[in-house]
Amino acid sequence: MITTDEKVSLKHETQKNISLYINGEFTSAVSGKTFKNMNPFTNEQINEVAEGQSDDIDKAVAAAREAFDNGPWKTMKLKERMAYIYRIADLIDEEIEKIAFLEALDTGLPISQTRNMVSRASENFRFYARMVENRLVGEAYQVDDEFINYTIHSPVGVAGLITPWNAPFMLETWKVAPALATGNTVVLKPAELSPLSANLLAEVIHKANLPRGVFNVVHGYGETAGDALVRHPDVQLISFTGETKTGSTIIKNSADTLKSCSMELGGKSPIIVFEDADFDRALDACVWGIYSFNGERCTANSRLFLQEGIKEKFIEALKIRVAAIKIGDPLDAETEVGPLIDKGHYNKVKGYLEIAKGEGAEVLTGDIPAEFVRGNFVAPTLILNAENSMRVAQEEIFGPVLTVMTFKDEDEVIKLANDIDYGLAGYVWTNDIKRGHRVAHKIEAGMLWVNAQNVRDLRTPFGGSKSSGIGREGGHYGFDFYTELKVIHVSIEEHRIQQFGKK
């Protein structure tokens, strides 16, 4: 745990301005421009961040391209490359408390939750090292006594990684680890709203002494730095996590250079609670699933469908639990919900509460304590008497807001759950396990949990359907994206070759 003196020291340390990291060096932007990084709890400036633009992306991609084409990274012995990956994981472990602190300071996420996220970040590197060592394997196909055909996985080239501001460090490592472990070089464009932990990741990887140019970070805005990365002809891969509209734009802008794209986009995930469900466990999972991470999570169970027989009891229990959630300073270990990432997002979420009222729903939200009014706080909120056609039931709010609806039977709730553009995740609570499987099979989403909260297994594929994304990462499934599959045909016998033109 961090002491009070260490907190003071870390707060002072964060006042240092943040640079880009290109070709093994921390550097200013070519233009010399910077942008302000704000604290969501106080709306005061934390520091200045170098504002990378197209010139900086060009430099970073050139460094990554040179490192891939002529450096040792993709050709070094597997054991040697994995030693770097394990070293990064060890260095992250040494910095867990510092990273958790910076993440809470930068994003408004409660530090009790950022600690868990950061501890998972080091495991991302160890996991993908193990996966490459044990699962990055080819297949062989024998054709009679004439041929052996076999497949190999080769790194693709320069991977452009664009990461979001919610759980930034964990999601940065979720992409960086498999990209590096499979032999690619990387240009990371982190979210401009949460640059602190991305800068620390650059420091960690610099300390691990990777070859120059293998890993690069360009801070900046999506419409400038991000767009330049997407359009760059020397970038082969774009992995993006963020909102659906931006993902659609990225796919369009990457088309001219025929990039491979992995898109993990928005969500409006249903949680379905049947009358026979374990009431208390379903209640716990529902509350955690929407109000943890300040509601700023793509897999949040933001649409609650209650079977009519338990509607009144469950809603009353929800009201009690939601009213008791502790709002406060994200650096306080007791805080359960902190401020939203910035004033713009705060206004968006507050706007949806007004939309709900205008649509005829009942909005139950608490008051923010006077000592926290400077922050971007939205109290944990319930929207009752909602209909599935309402905007607050169809659009991603991305805040601590739960929309509550009811259903009569299994067939109706499946139709309601699927009547939406999104398809990222879903949650089913019932003690009828056959029904649990049936409903999970019929929900149009990439990931379903039955009688469970959102507990991730790194071995399984992560991704959604419909407007929630394209492609799958996670486990060995990410190898389809981060590597090029090549087949090699070898003749082992003199097979017949047609002899055109021979007299």
N, C-alpha and C positions, 0 to 999 in steps of 0.2 A: 504493500500500500504506500501511496505517496504521502510524505509528511507535509505539514504546513509550509516549512521552509523550502522544501522541494517544489511545492506548488508556486511559491513566489519566484523561485529560480526559473521554473519552466515558463511562467507567464512573461518574465523578462526576456527569456530566450526567444519566445515567439515574436518579439518585436523586430527581430532581424528580418530584413527583406529577403524574399525568395527568388532564386535565380532559376534559369533553365538548366538542364543537364544534357549536354550534347558532346558526344565523342569523348566521354570520360572526364569532362570538365564542367564545372558550374560557371555559367556565363550569363551576361545580360542579354536582353533581346537586341536584335540588330537595330531596331528603331530607337532603342533606349526607353521606350514607353513602359509604364507600369500601371497596374490597377489596384484598387483598394480591396483588402480582404477584411470583411466585417464580422464581428462577434454577434451571433443571433440572440444571445442572452442580454446584451447591453446595447446592441446596435452602435457600438463604438468600433473604431478601426483597430484591427489587430496588427496588420503590417501592410507592406506594399509587395506586389508580386509582378515579376517580369511578364510583360504581355507579348507572348510569342505570336507572330503572324506568318504569312506565307514564306518570307525569307528564312525565318527560323525553322519552319518545317522543311524547307529545302535543305538546310544545313544538317538537320537531324536525319532526314532520309538518306542523304548522301553518306553520312557516317555509318548508318545502319547497313546501307547497300554495300559499302566498301568492306565493312566487317563481315558481311555474309559472303560476298564474292571472293575476297582475298584474305580474310582473317582465319584464325584457327577454329572458330566456334563450331561450325557445322561439321568439320572433319576430325575434330579431336576425338580421342578414345572416349567411349561412352562413360567409363568409370571416372575419367577426368572431368567431363562436363557435369556429371551428376555430383561430383565433389563440390563444385561451385554452387549447385542448387541446394545441397544440404547445408553449405556454409551460410547461404542467405537465410535459411530457416533458423539456424542457430543464432545469427545476429538479430533477427526479429525477436526471438525469445528474450534476448538481453535487453530489449527496448520496450517490452510489452506495456509497462506502466506509463512510460513516456508517450508512446503512441496512443494509448487509450485516453490519456489526458488531452493530448492535442486534438484528437478526434472529437471529444466532448466539447472542447473549447471552440472548435471550428464549425461544428455541425449542429450543436444544441442537443445531440443525443446524450441520454443519461450515461454517466461514466460506468455504472454497474453493467450496462449493456455493451458499451464499447470495449470493455475488458474481454468479454466473451468473444466479440467479433475479432479482436486482434489476436487472441490466442488461436483462433481458427486460421488466421492468415499464415502463420508459420507452418501449420499442417498442410496448407495448400501446396507449399513447395515440397515438403517431404512426400506427400501423397503422389504428386506427379512425377517425382523422381522414381518412386517405387513403380508407378504405372509404366514409365518408359523402360525401366529395367526388366519388368516382368510381362508386360502386355503389348508392347510395341513390337509385334511379331508379324511375320508374313505367313503365307500359306503356300503349299506346294501341290501341284496337280500333275500327275503322271499320265501320259497318253501312250498306252501300250508300251512297247519297248523303243519308241521313237523319240519322245520328247519328255523333258521335265520343264514345267512352267511354274514359276514362283513369283511371289509379290514381295516388294519391299516398301517401307515408308521413308520418304525423303522430306526434309524440311522444305517449306515452300519459298521462304525468302524474308522480306520485311513485313512484319505484322504491325498494322496500325490499330492501337487499342484505345477506345474512347470510353471513359468510365464515368459513372454518375456521382452525385454528391451524397447520396444516402449510403451509409456503410462504406465509405470510399476506400479505406485501406484494405478491407477484406475483399472487396470486389476488384480492386486493382490487382491484388495478388492472385485472385481467382483466374484472371486472364494472363497475367505476366508469367506465372509459374508454368503452365503448359506450353506457352509460346516459346519460352527459353529452353525448357527441358527437351523439347523436340528438335532443337537446333536452329530455330528462327532467330532473327534479330528483331528488336522492338523499338517502336516510337510510341510512347504513351502520351495521350492528351487527356489529362484529368479534368474533372469538372472545375470550372473557375470559382465556384462557391465553396470548395473545400480543398484548398491546395496544401495545407500543412502536412498531412500524412503522406501525400505523394512526394513531397520534398524529402521527407524522412526516408521513404522507400529508396529514393535516389541515393541518399547518404549511405543507407545500408548496403545497397548493391555496389556503390563506389568502394566501400570498405571491404567488400568481398573480393574486390580486385578483378572483376570480369574484364576480358579484353576490351579495348577501346571500341566504342561504337556499337557494342552488342545491345546496350540498353540506353535509351534516351528519353527525356521528359521535356515536353514543350507545354508550358502553361499558356492559357489564352482562352478566347471565346470560341464557341462552337461555330459561329458564322464566319470566322476568319481562320484561326488555326485549325479547327476541326475540319472545316470544309477543304482547306488546302491539303490536309492529310488524306481525306477521302478521295480527292481528285488526282493525287500525285501518281504519275505513271510507274514509279519504281516501288510502289507499295502494292503487295499482292493480296493482302488479307485485311479486312476491316471487321473487328469485333466491337459491337456497340451495345451498351446497356443504357436505356433511357426511355423517354416517352415515345409513343407510337408515331406521332407526326414527324418528329425528327428522324426516326428510323426510316420512314418512308422516303424522306428527302435524301438521306444518305444512300439508300439503294439506287435512287434515280441518278445521283451525282457520281456514283461509282461505276455506272453501267458502261460508260465510254471506254474505260480501261479494264473492263471484264474482271473486276475483283470478286473474290469469294467474300460473302458477307454472312456474319452470324449476328442475328438481331434478337436481343432479349428486351422486350418492350413492355408496354403498360399492362395493367391487370385490373379487374373488378371482380374478384373471386368470391364465389358463393360459399357460405357455410350452411349446411342443411342439418337441422336438428329434428329428428323424428320423436314421437311421443315416448317411445320405449328406450330412448338414449339414456346413458348414465348422466343424469341431470347436472351434478356438480362438476364432473370432469368436462362436459360439454361447455358449461358456463366458464370454467377456467380457461379453456382453449379459445373460446370466442373472445373473451376480454383481452387475453394476451395477444391474440392474433391480429387485432386491429389497433390496439393502443400501445403496444411495444414499438420501439423505434419511432415514437411520436406519430405513428400511423403512416410514416413515410417509407413504405416498403411495397415492392411490386406484388408480392404474394399475399398481402394483407387480406383477411376475410372481411371485406367491406360491405358485402350484402348478406344479411342474415335472413334465412327462411325458416320460420318456426311452424311446425305442424299445429293446427288450430287448437288441439286439446291441451297444449302446454303454453299457449301464447301468454296468457295473463300472468302465470306463475313465473315464466322465464323473464318476461319484461320487468316485472317487479324486482326480481333478483338482479337483473342488469342495472336498473336504476340505482340500487344500493351500492353495487360494486363500482360503477362508473363514478358516482359521486365521491367515493372514498379514494380514488386514485390520487397519488401525491404529485402535484405539480411543483416544479421548482428549479433551482440552479442545477444545470447538467453536471456540474462538478461535485454536487452533493450525492453521496452514495445512496441516500434514501429516496432520491427523486425517481419517479416512475415515468413521467412525461415532461419533456423539456420544451424549449421553443422551437418553432419551425425554422427552416434553413435561412430564409431571408424575408424581407418585408414584402417583396413581390409575391412570393408563394403564400405568405400569411394572408395577403389581400385576396388571393385566389380562393383559398379555403374558406375564409370568412364570406366571400361572395356566394359560395355554394350554400351556406346556411340561409342566406337571404333568398336564394333561388328555391330552396326547399319550402320556405314559408310561402313564397309566391305560388308554388305548385299545390299548396293545401296540406302539406305535411306538418306534423308537430315536431318542433325542434327543442330538445332538452339539452342545454349546455350550461356549464357552471360559470361563476365569476372568477376572474383572475385576481389573485391577491395584489394589493397596492404596491408591494415592494418589487413586483415583477412586471409592472406595466411597460417598462422600457423594452422588454423582450418581445419576440414574435410568438406570443402564446395564444393558442386556441385550446380551450378547455376540452377534455374528452366529451364527445357529443353523441347523443342518440337522435336519430330521425325516425319518428314513429308515424303510423298510419300512411305509410308510403305505398306507392304502386310501382310495379316493375318498369312501367313506361316512363316514369319521371326521370328528368336529367340526373338527379342525385342518385338514382339507382342504375343509371346507364353509363355515366361518365366517371373517369378516375379522378377522385378528389385528392388523394395522396396526403391525407391528414388524419387526425384522430377522430374520425367521423364514421359511425356505423349506421347503415340504413336497414331498418327492420321491416320484414314483410312476412306474410303467412301463406300456408298452402293446406289443401285438403288431403291429398294422397300422393303417392309416389309418381304417378304419371304427370300430375300437374306440376310438381316441383322440378322435374326434369325439364319440362318445357320452359318453365320460368328461368331456371338456371342457365339454359342454353340460349335464351332470347336476349342476346347481347353480342356486341362486336368482339369482346375480349375472350380469351381462352387460355389463361396462364395456369391457374391452380384452382383447386376445389377441396372442400372438406365435408365429410359425411359422418354424422353421428347417429348410430342405431345399434341396438343389441341383437338385431336380426342380421347375422353376418352374411346370409345369402342376399338380403336386400342391400347391404352395404356394398357388396361386389357388383350387384346389378346396376345400382345407381352410379357407382364410380365408372363402370364401363360406358355408361350412356352420357355422362357429362362431357361436354366438348372442351377439354382442357388438357394441357400437356402433363400436369402433375396432380394427382389426387391423393388425399390422406383419408383413411377410414379410421374413426375413433382415435385420432391422433392430431396433435398440433403440428405445426410446420417444422418437423425435424428432418434435416437434410442428411442424406448418405452420399458422400463424395463419389462413390462408385456408380451412382445412377445418373441418367441423363437429366439435364436441366434445360427447360425451354417450354414455349407455349405454342398454341395454335391460333388461327384466325389473326386478329390484330395484335396479338400478344407476342408475335415473333416468328422468326424463321431459323431453323437449325437447332442443333442440340450441342451443348458443351457439358463437361462433367464426365468423370470416369474415362474409359477408353473411347467414349463416343466423341470426345473432343479431337481425337486423332484424325477423324474424317475431315476436320476443318484445318487443323494446324499442320498436317502433313499431306504430301502428294503421294498417292498410291501408284506404284509403278509395277508393271508386270514384265518379267524377263522370260523369254522362250529360249530354251536350249535344246538343240538336237543331240541326241545320244546314239543315234543310229542313222544310217544312210537312207533317208526316206525319199520317196518319189518326188522329183521336181519336174514339172512340165517343161518341155524343151521347145519353146517357140523359135521358129526360124531355122531350126537345124534340119539339114537335108538328110 
